[in-house]
Amino acid sequence: MDIFGIPLPALLGQLLLGLVNGSFYAMLSLGLAVIFGLLNVINFAHGALYMMGAFLAWMGMAYFNLNYWVMLVVAPLLVGVFGILIEKTMLRWLYKLDHLYGLLLTFGITLMVEGLFRSFYGVSGQPYSVPEALRGATNLGFMILPNYRAWVVVASLVICLATWAIIEKTKLGAYLRAGTENPRLVEAFGINVPRMVTLTYGFGVALAALAGVLAAPVIQISPLMGSHLIITVFAVVVIGGMGSILGAIVTGLTLGVLEGLTKVFYPELSSTVVFIIMAVVLIIRPSGLFGREA
């Protein structure tokens, strides 16, 4: 069976591959949305921290013989601690200033982190093997789906939905949102708002590192892997609505699938389709699909 001249198996296969890419978009844009929505910081360093998570996974394997499952926990924790240091020593002095100052600071951090890794490892990619438990593939009838890619989709969905539920449906999430809107009132209830903000930033960058570890067996680990992806992820966040948790998740997954479909019907447009959609959305709804009007 063909659809617009494209065999159905090829179309379905490309949809699944697009969903894998969308999973990475969703996780990265989720971390950005958490940081901007709760801290009002445009974290341009997100791509570099994503790269750092992937490199820490590789370093754990190469230097300390630590397997994928250990580094899936350790790498986000280490990057989260690094993010906490950034917030405590630099970012917290910029919260009352224009967003541009935070953007410039995190852009500078990106250049330093990428430069450090480039000086040690160059720009050539480092391979990272798929964990033994997730090797092989499953025959879906219309395509052979690698088990690891299926794991990426499932893990990303679970992490994204759990994060959304914590922020939107729990008392902790209510404290976080209230702390950004009226910190003095929240502090009157005995809650340490500065510590809560610090941990929120650490959690947001840990999500980026977790995405990096998930991506490590799929792509070549390179100091530039974050800079190649971050512009697309920012476009995803803008389309979904700056600071919208649900918008980041839904838009990331949807745009990954649309990008996959574009590769089937019009491959030349696949690298720019996200930005075309962003332009259209900004014209029709400047606050984004799920954003709130100012």
C-alpha positions as a LaTeX table, in Angstrom:
\begin{tabular}{lrrr}
\hline
Residue & $x$ (\AA) & $y$ (\AA) & $z$ (\AA) \\
\hline
Met1 & 0.00 & 0.00 & 0.00 \\
Asp2 & 1.33 & 3.44 & $-0.98$ \\
Ile3 & 0.48 & 6.88 & 0.43 \\
Phe4 & 1.25 & 9.69 & $-2.04$ \\
Gly5 & 3.59 & 7.32 & $-3.80$ \\
Ile6 & 5.47 & 6.39 & $-0.59$ \\
Pro7 & 5.33 & 2.74 & 0.55 \\
Leu8 & 3.49 & 2.45 & 3.86 \\
Pro9 & 6.30 & 0.50 & 5.61 \\
Ala10 & 8.81 & 3.22 & 4.72 \\
Leu11 & 6.43 & 5.90 & 5.97 \\
Leu12 & 5.78 & 4.14 & 9.29 \\
Gly13 & 9.47 & 3.49 & 9.74 \\
Gln14 & 10.30 & 7.15 & 9.26 \\
Leu15 & 7.57 & 8.10 & 11.73 \\
Leu16 & 9.19 & 5.93 & 14.41 \\
Leu17 & 12.62 & 7.38 & 13.71 \\
Gly18 & 11.10 & 10.85 & 13.94 \\
Leu19 & 9.61 & 9.88 & 17.31 \\
Val20 & 13.11 & 8.96 & 18.54 \\
Asn21 & 14.43 & 12.40 & 17.54 \\
Gly22 & 11.33 & 13.97 & 19.06 \\
Ser23 & 12.11 & 12.24 & 22.35 \\
Phe24 & 15.46 & 14.04 & 22.54 \\
Tyr25 & 13.80 & 17.32 & 21.55 \\
Ala26 & 11.19 & 16.83 & 24.28 \\
Met27 & 13.70 & 16.07 & 27.05 \\
Leu28 & 16.01 & 18.95 & 26.18 \\
Ser29 & 13.22 & 21.46 & 25.70 \\
Leu30 & 11.66 & 20.25 & 28.96 \\
Gly31 & 14.82 & 21.18 & 30.87 \\
Leu32 & 14.87 & 24.59 & 29.16 \\
Ala33 & 11.19 & 25.14 & 29.94 \\
Val34 & 11.66 & 24.22 & 33.60 \\
Ile35 & 14.56 & 26.66 & 33.98 \\
Phe36 & 12.88 & 29.51 & 32.13 \\
Gly37 & 9.41 & 28.92 & 33.58 \\
Leu38 & 10.60 & 28.82 & 37.19 \\
Leu39 & 13.76 & 30.95 & 37.11 \\
Asn40 & 13.20 & 33.24 & 34.08 \\
Val41 & 16.67 & 32.36 & 32.76 \\
Ile42 & 17.32 & 31.63 & 29.06 \\
Asn43 & 19.84 & 28.83 & 29.58 \\
Phe44 & 21.96 & 28.81 & 26.41 \\
Ala45 & 24.40 & 26.44 & 28.16 \\
His46 & 21.84 & 23.64 & 27.90 \\
Gly47 & 23.45 & 22.15 & 24.79 \\
Ala48 & 26.90 & 22.12 & 26.39 \\
Leu49 & 25.51 & 20.39 & 29.50 \\
Tyr50 & 23.79 & 17.83 & 27.26 \\
Met51 & 27.17 & 17.18 & 25.66 \\
Met52 & 28.80 & 16.97 & 29.09 \\
Gly53 & 26.34 & 14.27 & 30.17 \\
Ala54 & 27.21 & 12.17 & 27.10 \\
Phe55 & 30.96 & 12.68 & 27.62 \\
Leu56 & 30.76 & 11.76 & 31.31 \\
Ala57 & 29.03 & 8.51 & 30.32 \\
Trp58 & 31.85 & 7.80 & 27.86 \\
Met59 & 34.55 & 8.74 & 30.39 \\
Gly60 & 32.95 & 6.51 & 33.02 \\
Met61 & 33.18 & 3.58 & 30.62 \\
Ala62 & 36.64 & 4.40 & 29.21 \\
Tyr63 & 38.45 & 5.34 & 32.43 \\
Phe64 & 36.56 & 3.67 & 35.27 \\
Asn65 & 34.82 & 0.73 & 33.57 \\
Leu66 & 31.42 & 1.97 & 34.75 \\
Asn67 & 28.54 & 0.62 & 32.68 \\
Tyr68 & 25.70 & 2.48 & 30.99 \\
Trp69 & 23.19 & 1.91 & 33.80 \\
Val70 & 25.49 & 3.36 & 36.45 \\
Met71 & 26.30 & 6.41 & 34.34 \\
Leu72 & 22.60 & 6.92 & 33.58 \\
Val73 & 22.37 & 7.95 & 37.24 \\
Val74 & 25.85 & 9.30 & 37.98 \\
Ala75 & 26.29 & 11.60 & 34.95 \\
Pro76 & 23.06 & 13.63 & 35.53 \\
Leu77 & 23.95 & 13.95 & 39.22 \\
Leu78 & 27.43 & 15.27 & 38.44 \\
Val79 & 26.13 & 17.73 & 35.85 \\
Gly80 & 23.37 & 18.75 & 38.26 \\
Val81 & 26.01 & 19.58 & 40.89 \\
Phe82 & 27.93 & 21.57 & 38.26 \\
Gly83 & 24.71 & 23.44 & 37.45 \\
Ile84 & 24.18 & 24.21 & 41.14 \\
Leu85 & 27.68 & 25.72 & 41.29 \\
Ile86 & 26.88 & 27.86 & 38.23 \\
Glu87 & 23.64 & 29.07 & 39.82 \\
Lys88 & 25.21 & 29.82 & 43.20 \\
Thr89 & 28.28 & 31.62 & 41.91 \\
Met90 & 26.99 & 33.43 & 38.81 \\
Leu91 & 23.34 & 33.16 & 37.80 \\
Arg92 & 21.70 & 34.21 & 41.04 \\
Trp93 & 23.08 & 37.75 & 40.65 \\
Leu94 & 21.23 & 38.17 & 37.35 \\
Tyr95 & 17.64 & 37.25 & 38.24 \\
Lys96 & 16.49 & 40.85 & 38.62 \\
Leu97 & 18.21 & 41.99 & 35.42 \\
Asp98 & 17.11 & 41.71 & 31.80 \\
His99 & 16.97 & 38.18 & 30.30 \\
Leu100 & 19.77 & 39.16 & 27.92 \\
Tyr101 & 22.35 & 39.09 & 30.75 \\
Gly102 & 21.51 & 35.47 & 31.60 \\
Leu103 & 21.63 & 34.55 & 27.93 \\
Leu104 & 25.08 & 36.13 & 27.50 \\
Leu105 & 26.42 & 34.49 & 30.66 \\
Thr106 & 25.23 & 31.01 & 29.71 \\
Phe107 & 26.53 & 31.52 & 26.15 \\
Gly108 & 29.94 & 32.27 & 27.65 \\
Ile109 & 29.71 & 29.13 & 29.79 \\
Thr110 & 28.92 & 27.17 & 26.63 \\
Leu111 & 32.06 & 28.44 & 24.91 \\
Met112 & 34.22 & 27.57 & 27.92 \\
Val113 & 32.80 & 24.06 & 28.37 \\
Glu114 & 32.98 & 23.22 & 24.67 \\
Gly115 & 36.49 & 24.68 & 24.43 \\
Leu116 & 37.66 & 22.58 & 27.38 \\
Phe117 & 36.40 & 19.33 & 25.87 \\
Arg118 & 37.72 & 20.25 & 22.42 \\
Ser119 & 41.20 & 20.84 & 23.85 \\
Phe120 & 41.26 & 17.33 & 25.33 \\
Tyr121 & 39.32 & 15.29 & 22.76 \\
Gly122 & 39.28 & 17.32 & 19.53 \\
Val123 & 36.17 & 17.41 & 17.38 \\
Ser124 & 36.14 & 13.79 & 16.19 \\
Gly125 & 33.37 & 11.66 & 17.63 \\
Gln126 & 33.82 & 9.07 & 20.38 \\
Pro127 & 31.86 & 5.81 & 20.07 \\
Tyr128 & 29.71 & 4.48 & 22.91 \\
Ser129 & 28.38 & 0.94 & 22.67 \\
Val130 & 24.75 & 0.02 & 23.28 \\
Pro131 & 24.30 & $-1.78$ & 26.64 \\
Glu132 & 24.09 & $-5.53$ & 26.26 \\
Ala133 & 20.54 & $-5.76$ & 27.63 \\
Leu134 & 19.26 & $-3.44$ & 24.89 \\
Arg135 & 21.11 & $-4.84$ & 21.90 \\
Gly136 & 19.30 & $-6.40$ & 18.98 \\
Ala137 & 16.11 & $-5.37$ & 17.27 \\
Thr138 & 12.41 & $-6.20$ & 17.10 \\
Asn139 & 10.59 & $-7.00$ & 13.88 \\
Leu140 & 7.45 & $-4.84$ & 13.77 \\
Gly141 & 6.37 & $-6.15$ & 10.38 \\
Phe142 & 6.93 & $-2.89$ & 8.55 \\
Met143 & 10.44 & $-2.26$ & 9.93 \\
Ile144 & 13.17 & $-3.63$ & 12.14 \\
Leu145 & 13.22 & $-1.39$ & 15.21 \\
Pro146 & 16.46 & $-1.38$ & 17.26 \\
Asn147 & 15.64 & $-2.16$ & 20.88 \\
Tyr148 & 17.74 & 0.74 & 22.14 \\
Arg149 & 15.74 & 3.29 & 20.16 \\
Ala150 & 12.52 & 1.85 & 21.57 \\
Trp151 & 14.03 & 2.23 & 25.06 \\
Val152 & 14.88 & 5.89 & 24.34 \\
Val153 & 11.28 & 6.68 & 23.41 \\
Val154 & 9.80 & 4.90 & 26.46 \\
Ala155 & 12.35 & 6.36 & 28.92 \\
Ser156 & 11.89 & 9.89 & 27.55 \\
Leu157 & 8.11 & 9.70 & 27.77 \\
Val158 & 8.24 & 8.43 & 31.37 \\
Ile159 & 10.72 & 11.13 & 32.44 \\
Cys160 & 8.84 & 13.93 & 30.71 \\
Leu161 & 5.43 & 12.95 & 32.07 \\
Ala162 & 6.81 & 12.42 & 35.59 \\
Thr163 & 8.43 & 15.88 & 35.52 \\
Trp164 & 5.20 & 17.48 & 34.29 \\
Ala165 & 3.20 & 15.71 & 37.03 \\
Ile166 & 5.60 & 16.83 & 39.77 \\
Ile167 & 5.60 & 20.48 & 38.70 \\
Glu168 & 1.92 & 20.81 & 37.82 \\
Lys169 & 0.16 & 18.38 & 40.16 \\
Thr170 & 2.06 & 18.28 & 43.46 \\
Lys171 & 2.54 & 20.57 & 46.44 \\
Leu172 & 6.26 & 20.83 & 45.64 \\
Gly173 & 5.43 & 22.12 & 42.17 \\
Ala174 & 3.01 & 24.65 & 43.66 \\
Tyr175 & 5.77 & 25.92 & 45.98 \\
Leu176 & 8.13 & 26.24 & 43.00 \\
Arg177 & 5.66 & 28.24 & 40.95 \\
Ala178 & 4.67 & 30.42 & 43.90 \\
Gly179 & 8.33 & 30.99 & 44.79 \\
Thr180 & 9.04 & 32.55 & 41.41 \\
Glu181 & 5.95 & 34.79 & 41.46 \\
Asn182 & 6.01 & 35.95 & 45.09 \\
Pro183 & 9.17 & 34.76 & 46.90 \\
Arg184 & 8.62 & 36.91 & 50.00 \\
Leu185 & 5.21 & 35.40 & 50.64 \\
Val186 & 6.53 & 31.86 & 50.22 \\
Glu187 & 9.46 & 32.58 & 52.54 \\
Ala188 & 6.95 & 33.74 & 55.15 \\
Phe189 & 5.75 & 30.13 & 55.30 \\
Gly190 & 9.26 & 28.98 & 56.25 \\
Ile191 & 10.35 & 27.80 & 52.78 \\
Asn192 & 13.93 & 28.50 & 51.70 \\
Val193 & 13.24 & 29.98 & 48.25 \\
Pro194 & 16.89 & 30.55 & 47.19 \\
Arg195 & 17.71 & 26.90 & 47.92 \\
Met196 & 14.61 & 25.81 & 46.01 \\
Val197 & 15.63 & 27.93 & 43.01 \\
Thr198 & 19.16 & 26.48 & 43.11 \\
Leu199 & 17.89 & 22.90 & 43.16 \\
Thr200 & 15.47 & 23.70 & 40.33 \\
Tyr201 & 18.32 & 24.86 & 38.11 \\
Gly202 & 20.32 & 21.77 & 39.05 \\
Phe203 & 17.36 & 19.57 & 38.15 \\
Gly204 & 16.88 & 21.33 & 34.81 \\
Val205 & 20.49 & 20.82 & 33.72 \\
Ala206 & 20.44 & 17.25 & 35.03 \\
Leu207 & 17.61 & 16.59 & 32.55 \\
Ala208 & 19.91 & 17.81 & 29.78 \\
Ala209 & 22.69 & 15.49 & 30.96 \\
Leu210 & 20.25 & 12.58 & 31.14 \\
Ala211 & 19.28 & 13.23 & 27.53 \\
Gly212 & 22.99 & 13.22 & 26.69 \\
Val213 & 23.50 & 9.80 & 28.27 \\
Leu214 & 20.48 & 8.44 & 26.39 \\
Ala215 & 21.88 & 9.87 & 23.15 \\
Ala216 & 25.42 & 8.53 & 23.65 \\
Pro217 & 24.86 & 5.08 & 22.06 \\
Val218 & 22.85 & 6.59 & 19.18 \\
Ile219 & 25.24 & 9.28 & 17.92 \\
Gln220 & 28.97 & 9.97 & 17.97 \\
Ile221 & 29.90 & 11.81 & 21.18 \\
Ser222 & 31.52 & 15.10 & 20.19 \\
Pro223 & 32.19 & 18.45 & 21.92 \\
Leu224 & 29.99 & 20.06 & 19.25 \\
Met225 & 27.00 & 17.72 & 19.60 \\
Gly226 & 25.16 & 20.18 & 21.83 \\
Ser227 & 25.71 & 23.24 & 19.65 \\
His228 & 24.34 & 21.32 & 16.65 \\
Leu229 & 21.09 & 20.65 & 18.50 \\
Ile230 & 20.46 & 23.58 & 20.82 \\
Ile231 & 19.12 & 26.00 & 18.17 \\
Thr232 & 16.47 & 23.47 & 17.13 \\
Val233 & 15.58 & 22.87 & 20.78 \\
Phe234 & 15.17 & 26.61 & 21.39 \\
Ala235 & 12.83 & 26.70 & 18.39 \\
Val236 & 10.82 & 23.86 & 19.96 \\
Val237 & 10.54 & 25.79 & 23.25 \\
Val238 & 9.43 & 28.97 & 21.45 \\
Ile239 & 6.77 & 27.06 & 19.48 \\
Gly240 & 5.45 & 25.34 & 22.60 \\
Gly241 & 5.53 & 28.54 & 24.66 \\
Met242 & 8.44 & 29.77 & 26.78 \\
Gly243 & 8.16 & 28.20 & 30.22 \\
Ser244 & 5.33 & 25.80 & 29.31 \\
Ile245 & 6.20 & 22.29 & 30.56 \\
Leu246 & 3.41 & 20.57 & 28.65 \\
Gly247 & 4.17 & 22.66 & 25.55 \\
Ala248 & 7.80 & 21.55 & 25.57 \\
Ile249 & 6.86 & 17.86 & 25.75 \\
Val250 & 4.06 & 17.88 & 23.18 \\
Thr251 & 5.87 & 20.17 & 20.74 \\
Gly252 & 9.15 & 18.27 & 20.98 \\
Leu253 & 7.53 & 14.93 & 20.16 \\
Thr254 & 5.30 & 16.39 & 17.44 \\
Leu255 & 8.07 & 18.27 & 15.67 \\
Gly256 & 10.28 & 15.19 & 15.72 \\
Val257 & 7.55 & 13.26 & 13.92 \\
Leu258 & 6.90 & 16.12 & 11.45 \\
Glu259 & 10.61 & 16.31 & 10.73 \\
Gly260 & 10.61 & 12.57 & 10.01 \\
Leu261 & 7.65 & 12.92 & 7.64 \\
Thr262 & 9.35 & 15.81 & 5.86 \\
Lys263 & 12.37 & 13.57 & 5.21 \\
Val264 & 10.03 & 11.22 & 3.34 \\
Phe265 & 8.02 & 13.71 & 1.28 \\
Tyr266 & 10.49 & 16.59 & 0.79 \\
Pro267 & 13.97 & 15.82 & 2.22 \\
Glu268 & 15.42 & 19.21 & 1.26 \\
Leu269 & 13.07 & 20.89 & 3.75 \\
Ser270 & 13.73 & 18.56 & 6.70 \\
Ser271 & 16.47 & 20.69 & 8.26 \\
Thr272 & 14.41 & 23.89 & 8.19 \\
Val273 & 10.83 & 22.71 & 8.74 \\
Val274 & 11.05 & 23.40 & 12.50 \\
Phe275 & 12.03 & 27.03 & 11.90 \\
Ile276 & 9.31 & 27.51 & 9.30 \\
Ile277 & 6.74 & 26.26 & 11.81 \\
Met278 & 8.24 & 28.57 & 14.45 \\
Ala279 & 7.86 & 31.59 & 12.16 \\
Val280 & 4.23 & 30.72 & 11.40 \\
Val281 & 3.39 & 30.16 & 15.08 \\
Leu282 & 5.02 & 33.45 & 16.15 \\
Ile283 & 3.00 & 35.34 & 13.54 \\
Ile284 & $-0.29$ & 33.75 & 14.63 \\
Arg285 & 0.37 & 33.36 & 18.35 \\
Pro286 & 3.50 & 35.14 & 19.65 \\
Ser287 & 3.29 & 33.49 & 23.09 \\
Gly288 & 3.53 & 29.99 & 21.57 \\
Leu289 & 0.97 & 27.21 & 21.29 \\
Phe290 & 0.78 & 26.53 & 25.03 \\
Gly291 & 2.18 & 29.81 & 26.35 \\
Arg292 & 0.27 & 32.42 & 28.29 \\
Glu293 & $-0.32$ & 35.84 & 26.83 \\
Ala294 & 1.70 & 38.54 & 28.59 \\
\hline
\end{tabular}
